[in-house]
Amino acid sequence: MSTAGTIRALFLAQERGTPMRRVPEAQAVEQHGFEGDRHQRRAVGHKRQLLLLDEAQRAALDVPEGALKENVLVEGLPLDALPPGQRLALGAEVVVELTEPCVPCWKLDALRPGLLKDSWGRRGQLARVLKAGTVHEGDTVRLLDVNPDAPRIIRPKLP
């Protein structure tokens, strides 16, 4: 398995019901998510601060970039194969920890009938920000250590 990838795109969620806004860089706030993202969590330690998606999965699902509400689109690193607790370096400053796979919701079928079923187990990984900093499109994503105390979950299986 590859131990590094590249950030292909960064997105911020705007108002409810509007498309994600692609940005060339984003400011990660420790224990909150991306500054300016409407999903930035106020509660310290929340498991859903960012959504990271593997470009190969996005392409296989045949949806436009940002359509799955991902904050970070990563190329060259199979995110869905990584365990909860896996820590990743995003660029030179930011460190995130994967918390759990993102479970698809009913809204996906509005994008394309059957997308909810097709995306099961391939919707990306939720993460929390452990170390703040600025991340840019084109930055390297590197595997770090795995938090040995992270809760282990049963991974969703494809139907």
C-alpha positions as a Python dict, from the first residue, in 0.01 Angstrom:
ca = {
    (1, 'M'): (0, 0, 0),
    (2, 'S'): (117, 352, -76),
    (3, 'T'): (229, 560, 222),
    (4, 'A'): (183, 900, 59),
    (5, 'G'): (-56, 1084, -168),
    (6, 'T'): (-132, 1434, -290),
    (7, 'I'): (-409, 1678, -210),
    (8, 'R'): (-595, 1715, -538),
    (9, 'A'): (-859, 1962, -414),
    (10, 'L'): (-981, 2142, -101),
    (11, 'F'): (-1343, 2241, -38),
    (12, 'L'): (-1541, 2447, 212),
    (13, 'A'): (-1912, 2396, 276),
    (14, 'Q'): (-2112, 2714, 229),
    (15, 'E'): (-2477, 2766, 318),
    (16, 'R'): (-2701, 2461, 342),
    (17, 'G'): (-2809, 2334, 2),
    (18, 'T'): (-2533, 2510, -192),
    (19, 'P'): (-2235, 2346, -364),
    (20, 'M'): (-1900, 2315, -193),
    (21, 'R'): (-1658, 2598, -272),
    (22, 'R'): (-1318, 2491, -402),
    (23, 'V'): (-1030, 2682, -243),
    (24, 'P'): (-655, 2674, -318),
    (25, 'E'): (-571, 2661, 53),
    (26, 'A'): (-749, 2609, 383),
    (27, 'Q'): (-669, 2695, 743),
    (28, 'A'): (-712, 2392, 970),
    (29, 'V'): (-811, 2483, 1325),
    (30, 'E'): (-708, 2237, 1594),
    (31, 'Q'): (-1004, 2030, 1717),
    (32, 'H'): (-1250, 2219, 1492),
    (33, 'G'): (-1195, 2163, 1117),
    (34, 'F'): (-1141, 2415, 836),
    (35, 'E'): (-1190, 2782, 910),
    (36, 'G'): (-1483, 2916, 708),
    (37, 'D'): (-1647, 2575, 660),
    (38, 'R'): (-2005, 2568, 784),
    (39, 'H'): (-1944, 2224, 934),
    (40, 'Q'): (-1653, 2346, 1144),
    (41, 'R'): (-1730, 2186, 1476),
    (42, 'R'): (-1742, 2397, 1787),
    (43, 'A'): (-1715, 2101, 2025),
    (44, 'V'): (-1356, 2005, 2099),
    (45, 'G'): (-1278, 1650, 1995),
    (46, 'H'): (-1584, 1592, 1773),
    (47, 'K'): (-1520, 1301, 1536),
    (48, 'R'): (-1663, 1479, 1230),
    (49, 'Q'): (-1447, 1785, 1170),
    (50, 'L'): (-1333, 1705, 815),
    (51, 'L'): (-1422, 1458, 540),
    (52, 'L'): (-1133, 1314, 338),
    (53, 'L'): (-1210, 1131, 15),
    (54, 'D'): (-991, 915, -209),
    (55, 'E'): (-987, 1043, -570),
    (56, 'A'): (-1002, 686, -702),
    (57, 'Q'): (-1328, 627, -514),
    (58, 'R'): (-1475, 959, -637),
    (59, 'A'): (-1387, 870, -996),
    (60, 'A'): (-1532, 517, -957),
    (61, 'L'): (-1857, 668, -829),
    (62, 'D'): (-1856, 904, -1129),
    (63, 'V'): (-1949, 1220, -939),
    (64, 'P'): (-1801, 1569, -973),
    (65, 'E'): (-1534, 1685, -730),
    (66, 'G'): (-1695, 1826, -416),
    (67, 'A'): (-2028, 1652, -480),
    (68, 'L'): (-1983, 1413, -186),
    (69, 'K'): (-1920, 1713, 45),
    (70, 'E'): (-1555, 1621, 93),
    (71, 'N'): (-1320, 1881, 240),
    (72, 'V'): (-1001, 1713, 117),
    (73, 'L'): (-976, 1511, -204),
    (74, 'V'): (-665, 1292, -190),
    (75, 'E'): (-499, 1122, -485),
    (76, 'G'): (-270, 820, -456),
    (77, 'L'): (-357, 707, -102),
    (78, 'P'): (-633, 447, -44),
    (79, 'L'): (-806, 622, 246),
    (80, 'D'): (-1086, 367, 283),
    (81, 'A'): (-827, 98, 363),
    (82, 'L'): (-690, 293, 661),
    (83, 'P'): (-800, 218, 1019),
    (84, 'P'): (-961, 458, 1264),
    (85, 'G'): (-683, 628, 1456),
    (86, 'Q'): (-456, 655, 1151),
    (87, 'R'): (-282, 989, 1164),
    (88, 'L'): (-199, 1178, 846),
    (89, 'A'): (24, 1478, 777),
    (90, 'L'): (-144, 1718, 535),
    (91, 'G'): (135, 1931, 393),
    (92, 'A'): (407, 2062, 623),
    (93, 'E'): (191, 2166, 919),
    (94, 'V'): (-145, 1997, 958),
    (95, 'V'): (-200, 1663, 1132),
    (96, 'V'): (-537, 1488, 1129),
    (97, 'E'): (-659, 1161, 1277),
    (98, 'L'): (-914, 942, 1099),
    (99, 'T'): (-1211, 869, 1325),
    (100, 'E'): (-1444, 651, 1116),
    (101, 'P'): (-1575, 587, 765),
    (102, 'C'): (-1838, 835, 646),
    (103, 'V'): (-2171, 658, 620),
    (104, 'P'): (-2364, 762, 308),
    (105, 'C'): (-2696, 939, 355),
    (106, 'W'): (-3019, 951, 157),
    (107, 'K'): (-2925, 1285, -3),
    (108, 'L'): (-2683, 1106, -237),
    (109, 'D'): (-2966, 958, -441),
    (110, 'A'): (-3064, 1314, -535),
    (111, 'L'): (-2730, 1341, -717),
    (112, 'R'): (-2778, 1015, -900),
    (113, 'P'): (-3032, 737, -839),
    (114, 'G'): (-2850, 444, -679),
    (115, 'L'): (-2556, 653, -554),
    (116, 'L'): (-2646, 583, -190),
    (117, 'K'): (-2604, 211, -248),
    (118, 'D'): (-2301, 252, -475),
    (119, 'S'): (-2115, 471, -223),
    (120, 'W'): (-2155, 238, 75),
    (121, 'G'): (-1805, 179, 215),
    (122, 'R'): (-1655, 427, -37),
    (123, 'R'): (-1766, 768, 93),
    (124, 'G'): (-1434, 857, 255),
    (125, 'Q'): (-1314, 899, 611),
    (126, 'L'): (-1411, 1143, 880),
    (127, 'A'): (-1124, 1305, 1067),
    (128, 'R'): (-1042, 1549, 1342),
    (129, 'V'): (-765, 1808, 1337),
    (130, 'L'): (-484, 1737, 1585),
    (131, 'K'): (-243, 2008, 1471),
    (132, 'A'): (-346, 2337, 1310),
    (133, 'G'): (-192, 2504, 1008),
    (134, 'T'): (-242, 2588, 644),
    (135, 'V'): (-289, 2320, 380),
    (136, 'H'): (-269, 2375, 3),
    (137, 'E'): (-380, 2196, -310),
    (138, 'G'): (-82, 1995, -429),
    (139, 'D'): (52, 1932, -77),
    (140, 'T'): (171, 1583, 13),
    (141, 'V'): (-38, 1360, 241),
    (142, 'R'): (179, 1123, 445),
    (143, 'L'): (92, 834, 674),
    (144, 'L'): (209, 887, 1030),
    (145, 'D'): (142, 659, 1328),
    (146, 'V'): (-184, 496, 1434),
    (147, 'N'): (-336, 605, 1764),
    (148, 'P'): (-337, 278, 1964),
    (149, 'D'): (-621, 411, 2183),
    (150, 'A'): (-856, 493, 1894),
    (151, 'P'): (-1188, 307, 1908),
    (152, 'R'): (-1201, 24, 1657),
    (153, 'I'): (-1521, 0, 1461),
    (154, 'I'): (-1676, -250, 1228),
    (155, 'R'): (-1616, -118, 877),
    (156, 'P'): (-1919, -98, 650),
    (157, 'K'): (-1922, -361, 378),
    (158, 'L'): (-2036, -307, 24),
    (159, 'P'): (-2387, -441, -32),
}
